[in-house]
Amino acid sequence: MKSNIQLWVATVCLAILISSCQKLFIEPNAESSVEQNFEIFWNDLNNTYPYFKRDNVDWQAVYDKYRPQVTSSTSKEKLAYIFTEMLTPLSDQHMSITTPFGSWSHPRPHYEDNYDEDVVHGILNQQQKPILGPDFPDETKTIEVGEYGIINRNGNDYIYFRIETFLTKHSFERTLDSIINHNINAKGIILDVRNNLGGSIATLINLMGTFTSAPESRFITYALVKEKVGPLEDSYGLQQAYPIFKNAYTTYTKPVALLTNRYSISAAEHASLAMRKISKGFIVGDTTFGATSFIVQRTLPNGFSYTSVNSITTDPQGKIYEKIGVPPTITVKTTPGNDEIIDRAIVEINNR
């Protein structure tokens, strides 16, 4: 994946068991009135969006402002414009809306991505091998979901394992298990999720089970999630623990470096939260994007579709990283023609 990537986060879905967005079924009805669609839209966010207070948005005031503008004579195009105006003050980067008149999503901030594919391939002496997996949602298609290789420095080997996307049901842990067993003398693993826009939480959790170093435990909790279920500020369902289970493959106990940047998003940010719970794991690079909560997809009766979030994700201590991102253990930037993040990861592996 080239470093000049398009950040359409709204297409990236987080799910614990399946690689898909949560969807709200609303009976399609092309004859539904603009007033009905407005009410459904406003009420859905009123009941499920968890960050009004953080965004300093009075959602009732938004209703009072825009509802008088929606009448039986309001065109669908005008309604699309109004919805965009209503979403704009909400800060979550998963927000988007798609209508016959165009699409809108929050402008993505520009960051230095600190990743250059050509530099990495040079470090691997052009010996990188692709990791192929099923596409999503069409699992009959095979795409490149990552790559791997061996970095040799001063006579020592280090496994480099890059995951370009978690939007696949590929068994990364099975692929990594084979690589580990063919390189048993490697000093550690460099797990690269820079420019990874996210995908399936299940795919991520299965991989992280390779590094679980507490087999006496049933699982390790790396994050907590609570879903907004009503209009009141404290209307949340039961808090759910998100676990790392030991998987059926090699339990890797040597050092593991996770490489992140500002374009490590969604499930890739969960990788950062999970790596914090691995005894010999650490994170090198830059802070992640800041879109850790689960994306939900809605379709209104008139056919307009939009994405939002309906839950709050925190670390086990309750800290929220939405909007601010998950910081690395060690902050490192790159310079043109070099990858100081990989260099520092190797130094740290040698010291642990």
BELVEN-V780876 format. One record per residue. N is the residue number from 1. RES is the residue in one small letter. SS is DSSP state (a for helix, b for strand, c for the rest). PHI is phi in whole degrees, -180 to 180 (none if undefined). PSI is psi in radians with two decimals (999 if undefined). Layout:
BEGIN
{{N RES SS PHI PSI} {N RES SS PHI PSI}}
END
This chain:
BEGIN
{{1 m c none 2.21} {2 k c -71 2.74} {3 s c -70 -0.42} {4 n c -84 1.36} {5 i c -103 2.70} {6 q c -92 2.30} {7 l c -102 1.33} {8 w c -97 1.35} {9 v a -62 -0.47} {10 a a -64 -0.28} {11 t a -90 -0.11} {12 v c -98 2.14} {13 c c -111 2.46} {14 l c -104 2.35} {15 a c -152 2.55} {16 i c -81 -0.58} {17 l c -117 -0.45} {18 i c -135 2.72} {19 s c -89 1.22} {20 s c -155 2.83} {21 c c -75 2.74} {22 q b -74 2.37} {23 k b -124 2.49} {24 l b -101 2.12} {25 f c -83 2.09} {26 i c -125 2.22} {27 e c -58 2.12} {28 p c -65 2.46} {29 n c -155 1.69} {30 a c -62 -0.38} {31 e c -92 0.02} {32 s c -62 2.57} {33 s c -79 2.78} {34 v a -64 -0.60} {35 e a -63 -0.76} {36 q a -62 -0.77} {37 n a -66 -0.65} {38 f a -62 -0.82} {39 e a -62 -0.75} {40 i a -62 -0.80} {41 f a -61 -0.89} {42 w a -64 -0.78} {43 n a -67 -0.64} {44 d a -60 -0.86} {45 l a -67 -0.66} {46 n a -58 -0.64} {47 n a -87 -0.37} {48 t a -124 -0.43} {49 y c -75 2.19} {50 p c -94 -0.05} {51 y c -116 0.39} {52 f a -57 -0.79} {53 k a -65 -0.78} {54 r a -63 -0.62} {55 d a -82 -0.09} {56 n c 57 0.79} {57 v c -117 2.18} {58 d c -90 1.76} {59 w a -67 -0.53} {60 q a -67 -0.66} {61 a a -66 -0.59} {62 v a -64 -0.75} {63 y a -60 -0.84} {64 d a -62 -0.53} {65 k a -77 -0.78} {66 y a -97 -0.43} {67 r a -60 -0.71} {68 p a -64 -0.32} {69 q a -82 -0.16} {70 v c -107 1.97} {71 t c -132 3.11} {72 s c -62 -0.35} {73 s c -95 -0.01} {74 t c -70 2.26} {75 s c -76 2.78} {76 k a -63 -0.61} {77 e a -65 -0.72} {78 k a -65 -0.69} {79 l a -62 -0.73} {80 a a -60 -0.74} {81 y a -63 -0.75} {82 i a -63 -0.76} {83 f a -61 -0.72} {84 t a -62 -0.74} {85 e a -63 -0.64} {86 m a -69 -0.62} {87 l a -79 -0.48} {88 t a -54 -0.73} {89 p c -72 -0.25} {90 l c -81 2.22} {91 s c -84 -0.31} {92 d c -62 2.29} {93 q c -74 -0.09} {94 h c -83 -0.10} {95 m c -69 2.30} {96 s b -159 2.84} {97 i b -147 2.44} {98 t b -127 2.21} {99 t b -136 2.99} {100 p c -62 -0.19} {101 f c -103 0.09} {102 g b 134 3.12} {103 s b -123 2.63} {104 w b -136 2.46} {105 s b -149 2.85} {106 h c -59 2.36} {107 p c -58 2.34} {108 r c -85 2.26} {109 p c -61 2.60} {110 h c -93 2.20} {111 y c -127 2.78} {112 e c -72 2.24} {113 d c -88 -0.21} {114 n c 54 0.62} {115 y c -146 2.24} {116 d c -133 1.94} {117 e a -57 -0.72} {118 d a -64 -0.69} {119 v a -64 -0.78} {120 v a -61 -0.76} {121 h a -64 -0.57} {122 g a -66 -0.71} {123 i a -62 -0.58} {124 l c -86 0.13} {125 n c 56 0.61} {126 q c 59 0.43} {127 q c -106 0.30} {128 q c -66 2.57} {129 k b -121 2.41} {130 p b -75 2.64} {131 i b -108 2.07} {132 l b -104 2.44} {133 g b -151 2.98} {134 p b -68 2.45} {135 d c -73 2.93} {136 f c -130 2.28} {137 p c -92 -0.09} {138 d c -90 1.63} {139 e c -74 -0.08} {140 t c -79 -0.23} {141 k c -99 2.52} {142 t b -110 2.31} {143 i b -129 2.90} {144 e b -82 2.09} {145 v b -108 -0.04} {146 g b 175 -2.96} {147 e b -159 2.85} {148 y b -147 2.89} {149 g b -175 -3.12} {150 i b -116 2.24} {151 i b -99 2.22} {152 n b -111 2.15} {153 r b -132 2.12} {154 n c 53 0.68} {155 g c 84 -0.04} {156 n b -106 2.52} {157 d b -103 2.54} {158 y b -135 2.29} {159 i b -79 2.17} {160 y b -105 2.16} {161 f b -133 1.87} {162 r b -103 2.30} {163 i b -113 1.95} {164 e c -79 -0.53} {165 t c -155 2.56} {166 f b -99 0.09} {167 l c -83 1.11} {168 t c -165 2.75} {169 k c -99 0.28} {170 h c -59 2.46} {171 s c -86 1.46} {172 f a -60 -0.60} {173 e a -65 -0.59} {174 r a -70 -0.76} {175 t a -62 -0.78} {176 l a -65 -0.65} {177 d a -58 -0.78} {178 s a -64 -0.73} {179 i a -65 -0.76} {180 i a -59 -0.80} {181 n a -70 -0.35} {182 h a -92 -0.07} {183 n c -140 1.00} {184 i c -67 -0.33} {185 n c -92 -0.02} {186 a c -60 2.47} {187 k c -79 -0.33} {188 g b 179 -3.14} {189 i b -119 2.39} {190 i b -108 1.92} {191 l b -103 1.94} {192 d b -106 2.02} {193 v c -120 0.44} {194 r c -65 2.42} {195 n c 63 0.34} {196 n c -90 2.04} {197 l c -84 0.02} {198 g c 110 -2.73} {199 g b 145 -2.30} {200 s c -87 2.22} {201 i a -66 -0.61} {202 a a -61 -0.75} {203 t a -61 -0.75} {204 l a -63 -0.86} {205 i a -61 -0.71} {206 n a -60 -0.72} {207 l a -65 -0.83} {208 m a -65 -0.34} {209 g a -62 -0.32} {210 t a -65 -0.50} {211 f a -105 0.10} {212 t c -68 2.09} {213 s c -110 0.29} {214 a c -125 1.22} {215 p c -63 -0.32} {216 e c -73 -0.23} {217 s c -95 2.54} {218 r c -66 -0.72} {219 f c -164 2.90} {220 i b -114 2.24} {221 t b -83 2.16} {222 y b -110 -0.29} {223 a b -155 2.78} {224 l b -124 2.45} {225 v b -133 2.32} {226 k b -131 2.40} {227 e b -100 2.38} {228 k b -75 2.24} {229 v c -127 0.14} {230 g c -170 3.06} {231 p c -77 -0.34} {232 l c -74 2.70} {233 e c -60 -0.59} {234 d c -104 0.40} {235 s c -85 1.52} {236 y b -129 2.62} {237 g c -78 -3.07} {238 l c -64 2.45} {239 q c -70 2.36} {240 q b -113 2.33} {241 a b -84 2.37} {242 y b -104 2.14} {243 p b -106 2.79} {244 i b -113 2.03} {245 f c -98 2.53} {246 k c -63 2.23} {247 n c -90 -3.10} {248 a c -84 0.03} {249 y c -105 -2.89} {250 t c -55 2.34} {251 t c -91 1.92} {252 y c -91 2.13} {253 t c -115 0.05} {254 k c -83 3.00} {255 p b -61 2.52} {256 v b -130 2.16} {257 a b -106 2.17} {258 l b -99 2.19} {259 l b -100 2.20} {260 t b -131 2.79} {261 n c -144 -3.05} {262 r c -69 -0.19} {263 y c -107 0.36} {264 s c -87 1.99} {265 i c -128 2.62} {266 s c 56 -1.95} {267 a a -60 -0.55} {268 a a -66 -0.52} {269 e a -74 -0.58} {270 h a -64 -0.53} {271 a a -61 -0.68} {272 s a -65 -0.79} {273 l a -61 -0.71} {274 a a -69 -0.71} {275 m a -62 -0.47} {276 r c -63 -0.35} {277 k c -97 0.00} {278 i c -92 2.24} {279 s c -60 -0.68} {280 k c -110 0.41} {281 g b -98 2.60} {282 f b -154 2.87} {283 i b -122 2.29} {284 v b -126 2.43} {285 g b 132 -2.24} {286 d c -125 2.93} {287 t c -62 2.53} {288 t c -75 3.14} {289 f c -67 -0.78} {290 g c 104 0.74} {291 a c -137 1.22} {292 t c -91 -0.32} {293 s c -79 2.85} {294 f c -78 2.33} {295 i b -82 2.46} {296 v b -123 2.56} {297 q b -118 2.30} {298 r b -125 2.61} {299 t b -130 2.16} {300 l c -80 2.84} {301 p c -56 -0.53} {302 n c -83 0.01} {303 g c 99 -0.19} {304 f c -64 2.45} {305 s b -123 2.62} {306 y b -150 2.79} {307 t b -122 2.62} {308 s b -155 -2.94} {309 v b -128 2.65} {310 n c -133 0.37} {311 s b -150 2.85} {312 i b -113 2.23} {313 t b -107 2.31} {314 t b -132 2.96} {315 d c -78 3.06} {316 p c -61 -0.33} {317 q c -91 -0.02} {318 g c 93 0.15} {319 k c -80 2.34} {320 i b -95 2.32} {321 y c -113 0.09} {322 e c -60 2.32} {323 k c 79 -0.62} {324 i c -94 -0.43} {325 g c 86 2.84} {326 v c -95 2.11} {327 p c -76 2.68} {328 p c -79 2.92} {329 t c -68 -0.72} {330 i b -132 2.09} {331 t b -86 2.19} {332 v c -141 2.38} {333 k c -109 2.80} {334 t c -106 2.82} {335 t c -120 2.72} {336 p c -53 2.28} {337 g c 85 0.00} {338 n c -133 2.87} {339 d c -134 1.41} {340 e a -66 -0.33} {341 i a -68 -0.80} {342 i a -63 -0.74} {343 d a -57 -0.79} {344 r a -70 -0.63} {345 a a -59 -0.72} {346 i a -65 -0.76} {347 v a -58 -0.80} {348 e a -67 -0.65} {349 i a -61 -0.72} {350 n a -65 -0.48} {351 n c -92 0.00} {352 r c -114 999}}
END
